[in-house]
Amino acid sequence: MNDMSLTRRGLVAGLAAGVVGAGMAGAGVSPAHAQGGGSALSGGQIDAAVNAAYAKYRGLAEGKNADYIPALAQVPSQYFGIALVGSDGKLHEAGDTQQLFSIQSISKVFTAALVMQESGDQKIEDSVGVDATGAVFNSIVAVEQYRGKEMNPFVNPGAIATVGNVKGASPDEVWGKILKIHSDFAGRQLEVNQPVYKSESDTNQRNRAISALMSAYERFPMDPAVAVDLYTRQCSINVSARDLAVMGATLAFGGRNPVTKKQVIDTKHVPGLLALMSTAGMYDDSGKWLFHTGLPTKSGVGGGLVSVCPGKFGIGTFAPPLDAAGNSVRGQRAITDIVQALGANPYAQFG
Ligand code: DON
């Protein structure tokens, strides 16, 4: 099953179950139990919300792993981890928060951040677009309809074009920058999940076609075969729920990693990234998600979610089974409950 572009029904049909690499993430953060790390929320409140969501949804068996990338069907569906990082890098977590899995489309946020940092926000708007397409994430029809324009960095054509706009004299140099910005956001050196990379490389005819078509519309200066290979590699980067929480928290605190204290990108790029996450981060369900939580969030078909509560915290979740829109079932439920429990919807802050 490699065609996920036609209908939402096609997307559902492509989602089924499986195991990626195991191991320790070790984001360099330490559990916090007593304080909220400088936000108005207390650590006890946050721990209670995280633990309650974990206990409530731990046994929920709805959804199916993605299977159009064969290695994703091998990941045990029962994995479930929730991690939240506030200011000062305090970690609150429950479940399988150190289990590694492929970041998939969540990587699109961080490579877009790289291009914005290197070439300015306008470069993304001009070369990729900042509007939701209204089509599924690997639609070729959407590329044809807009002649490669008016898209966004979170659908596959826009994401491949984003990779193709990273500056570098060689593919190795571009890859080094992509891996570095992901690692800087996570606060530790990340690595590629080789079985997932191979599995997707062996089956990504569709993305190769998208890359060639975007190149034909002159959306990026790189060889399209190189762009799609780098894109596939970035989607295969291994992360944990802890890593995603730190990455989300780095966005929540204006591009400054609250664990390493490193300013990863200039603060001026963060509002645009959060706007893109809000409008296009959850595929066809982005509006519904924002309606219920108000949180800029990005989903990946590996089962990860990263959510950002600006100025307060980042959340990372991992639970492989996806819903019809391609978003982690338990991750969405958990984050929704946590946002409600903590009164963290940004649209509900009235001074
Ligand atoms: O290109 C793909 O289909 C996957 N590497 C990533 C898909 C994903 O997570 C959803 N995209 N928005």
Boltz pocket constraint, residues with backbone or C-beta under 6 A from the ligand:
constraints:
  - pocket:
      binder: B
      contacts: [[A, 103], [A, 104], [A, 105], [A, 106], [A, 137], [A, 138], [A, 154], [A, 155], [A, 156], [A, 200], [A, 207], [A, 231], [A, 232], [A, 235], [A, 299], [A, 300], [A, 301], [A, 302]]
      max_distance: 6.0
